[in-house]
Amino acid sequence: MPWPGRSTQVMRKSVARSGNVSVQTPECNRHPCSSTILGSRPALAMCMLTGYSLPHSNSQVDDHALRAEVLFNTAMLVDLLLIVAAYLLGSVSTAIIACRLLRLSDPRSVGSGNPGATNVLRTGGKAAAGITLVGDVLKGLAPVLIAQSLDMGEIAVGAVALAAFCGHVYPIYYGFKGGKGVATALGALLGVHALVAILALGTWLVAAFMFRFASVASLAAGLLAPAYMLWITGSAGLTGITIMMAMLIFWRHRRNIRQLLEGSENRIGSGTAR
């Protein structure tokens, strides 16, 4: 992931002006953002140590090593805090909040009991379902965009996306009993790579139009999303995280799968949710 507007040459000149490091070596060929696991910030710190000519004073060398370690530890702490914050945000149920604001029944006590947009649509109407859908997407999207803006590594960004998704599925505020995670996963994928999310949404729409089952559409999108991620990004790490999301989506739809096999699953537009 690129370090926005900060080239190695700029960093060298900046450090040289500060008087802490003398620039005596050729341009460092390693981009300061070459690390995809730890992110560019610790990689930048290490590049400052390995890519520049340091003074021969042991005390100054130790000082630079200490600064690099502080940068690395700070970056790891920020990553961890954002992952926790993403989970806590994902745990907020927009379905429950929307139904309370509109004075509707708690979605956990009606229909399928699932606090998601589909159940809210069937039991509470379009306004509540729209609020639920937008809220679920945003709570997956927002923390990932923050992670991207902080220039975190791709695995850390993927971990933030997974944390937001898991917060929706297993929310700490509601006894770890949440929704099925489809809309939140869509928002998280949108933050990771917009094209992957667009393809997953397209898959959902096509399957919903063909089969008229929201559950089938969700399963189809979940099944193909990892393939889209691998094809577009080529990242094994992000693909693995997407696979984990897909597996949880399938697990949360196990009742729907059983009802599909029994022929009792409700089609889109039916008045009762299961």
N, C-alpha and C positions, 0 to 999 in steps of 0.2 A: 504494500500500500504506500503511495507516495507521501513524502513529507511536504505539505503544502507550502510552496514558495521558498523552501529552504534547501539550497543545493549544498553539496560538500564544500565547494569553493567559498560560498557565502559564510558557512560556519567557520572555515579556516581563517578568513579575513577578520571575522568577528572576534575569534579567540586571540588572534595575533594582536589586534588593537588593544585588547585588554591587558596585554603584557604578561599573560600567564604561560603562554606557549609560544615557542619560536617556530615559524614555518620554514623548514629547511628541507623537507622531503617532497618528492613528486606528488602530484594529485593522487589522492586515495581512490583506487578503483572501486572499492566497495561502497555502494550507496548506503548512507546511514540508516536506510529503512529496509535493509535486506532481510532482516529477521522477520519471519511470518508468525513465529510462535510467541516470542516475547514482545513483539511490537517495536516500533521505530525508536521510541524514546530510550530504552536501555541500549538498543543497538547504536544509537547516536553517542551515548556515553562511552561505549566500548570503542567506537571509531575515534573518538577524541583521544583515547589512550593509545590505540594501535596505529592510527593513521597519521599522527603528528610526531614531530621530533620533540621529545620532552627534555627539559633541562637535566643535567647530570646529577643534580643534588638529590640525594636520597629522600630528604624531607619534602622536596617539591614533588617527587614521584609519588611518595606516599599520600600527599595531599590530593593529587589528581586521582589516585586510586580510590581514596575515600569519597571524593566527590562523585565519581562514577558509581560507587556502591550506593550512595545516597539517592542518586537519580534512579537507579534500578529499583531500589526498595520503594521509593515513592511511586514509581510507575506501577509496580505490582499492587501496592495498596489501593491506588486509584482504580485499577482494574477490578479488584476484589469488591470494593465499595459499590461500584457501578453494577456489578453482577447481582449483589444483594439488593440494591435499589430496584433493579429491573424485576426481580422476583416479587418484591413487595408491591410494586406498581401493578404487575400482572395479577396479583392476588385480589385487587379491587374489582368487584363484580359490577360491571356497568349494567347488566340486566337487572340486578336487584335494585340498584340505585334508580334506574329509569322507571321501573315499575312503582317504586315508592313515590317518586316525584309526580307521576301521573295517577297516583292513587289506584293502582291495579294490584291484583293478587300477586303474592310472592311467587316468582316462576318456579321455585323449588317445590311448591305445594300444588301446582296445577300441571295438567298435560303430562309431559314426559318427566317433569321434575328437573329438567336440565336448564341451568341459567345461561342460555344462549339465544342468539337471535332467532333461530327457527322456532323454538318453543314459545318465545315471547310473541312472535308474529302470529302464531296460531291461537294463543290465549289472551294476548293483550292488544293486538292491533299493529298497524304499520308504523305509527309514530314511535311507540316504545321499541319496536324491533329496529327501526332506523337508528335510534340513539344507541341501542345495544351494539349494533353492528359497527358503527363508526367508533364507539368507545373501545370495543375489543380490538379493532384494527390499530387504533392509535396507541394503545398501551403496549402493543408489540413493536410498533414502529418507532416511537419516541426514544426509548432507551438505546436502540440500535443506532439511530442517527446521532445521539450524543456520543456514543462510543466511536463512531466514524469521525466525528468532529475532533475528538481527542487523539485521533491518529493511533488508536489501539491496533494491535496486530489482528490478523484475520481470525485466528482461533479465539482470541479474547472477545472479538466482536460476535463470533458465533456463540460463545458461552453466554454473552448478554442476551442474545436472541433466544437461546434455549431457556434461560432463567425466566424471562418474561412469559414465555409459553408455559413453562411448568407452574408459574404462579397462577395462571388462569385455570389450569387443569387441577392443581392441588393447592388451593389458596389457604394461606395460614389464617386468614380472618374468618373463614367459614368451615373450620374443622377439616380442612384439606379435601373438601368435596366441591368441585368446581365444574366447569363446562367441558366441552369436548375439544376446544382449542383450535378449531379450524380458522376462525377469523383472526385470532391473535397470531397464529402461525403465519397467516398471509401477511399481516403487518410486519412481523419480524423479518420474513423473507424479502419484503419490499425494501426494508432498510439495508439488508445485506446485499442484495442485487435486484434492482427493479425488474429486469427482464425475467428472472426466475419467477418472481411473484406474478407477473403478467401472464406467463405461460401456465402457471398453476391455476390462476383465476380463469383463464380461458378453458382449461380442462374441466374445471368445476361447471362452468356455464354450458359447455357442450354436453357433458354427461347429464346435467340436470334437464336440459332440453330433450335429450334422447330418451332418458329412462323415467323422468318425473319423480325421482327419489333424491331428496337432499343428502341422505346418507350415502347413496351410491356415488353422487357427485363428490362428496367429501373424501370418500375412500379412493376414488380415481385420482383426485388431485394429490392426495397424500402419497399414493403409490408412485406417481410420476415425478413428484417434486425433487427427490434425490437425483434422478436421472437428469433433470433439467439443470440442477446445480452443478453436477459433474461436467456436463456438456459445456456449460457456459463459462464456469470459473476454472475448471480443471483442478479444483482444490479437494484433496482427499479429506482434509479436516472439516471443511464446511459441508462436504457431502455426508460425512459421518454424522455430523450434528443434525442435518436434515433427515437422515435415516432415523435417528432417535425420535425426532418429532413425529415422523410418519408412523413409527411403531406405537407411540402413545395415542395417536389419533385412531389407529386401528383398535387398540385396546379399549379406548373409550367408546368405540362404536360396536363393541362385541354384542350388545343387546340388539342393536339394529341389524347386525349381520344374522343373528338368530331369527329375527322377525322376517327378514328378507327370505330366508330359507323356508320359513313356515308360510310365507305368503300373507303375513299380517302387517307388514310395514306400511305406514301411511304415505301416500304420494303427496307431492307438493300441491298445496291448495286445499288439502283436506282440513277439516275443522278440528280434529283431535290429534294431539301429539302423543307419540310413544317413545 
